[in-house]
């Protein structure tokens, strides 16, 4: 695992509708209350070019986007994100919370689009120069439940959210497989648990990390495109 600086890098992963952005916000609030500097960000996005790429790949109306092009767009956004946002924040000793990272591409494009998980992982490790989270928090959600959550309000589903449950089922299994392969680097929680219970378990695990690698208190939370949703 390649990380940089004295900060802490945490990724939130899971299928659409798992509640990643909600839990990232709860964790940021808890850490901020202790005087820690937290950067919340998201993928695709987090940078000016990343937000444009996000719109291109997730919004309807841009015509057909084949699987290889889709994977490369996500990797390009992630390359800018890692270089321009995540690494500098870690060098400053901040705690970085990202809504999606490499695992999302491995799951969505590698498994969901059948491009191959090894190929997609290699592409993204190259794009990020091997930058990996200290901890990945996986919120496991049944595809049908995720769809119910996504469609409960007035917001329309994006290109990837609107894919069939079979597609989302492959993604779920890929996420769980990634967690099984490196259990020490993951915290897997069922998304069906109450929001407060999930937040408490996440904070407990992060506290254990901070006890081993403490981060010095600094300023307040900053946010770059912290709204969740969509795919990687």
Secondary structure as UniProt FT lines:
FT   STRAND          8..14
FT   TURN            16..17
FT   HELIX           20..32
FT   TURN            33..35
FT   STRAND          38..42
FT   HELIX           48..58
FT   HELIX           67..81
FT   HELIX           82..86
FT   HELIX           87..91
FT   TURN            92..93
FT   STRAND          95..99
FT   HELIX           102..105
FT   HELIX           106..112
FT   HELIX           117..127
FT   TURN            128..130
FT   STRAND          135..140
FT   HELIX           143..150
FT   TURN            159..162
FT   HELIX           165..181
FT   HELIX           183..185
FT   STRAND          186..190
FT   TURN            191..192
FT   HELIX           195..212
FT   STRAND          222..223
//
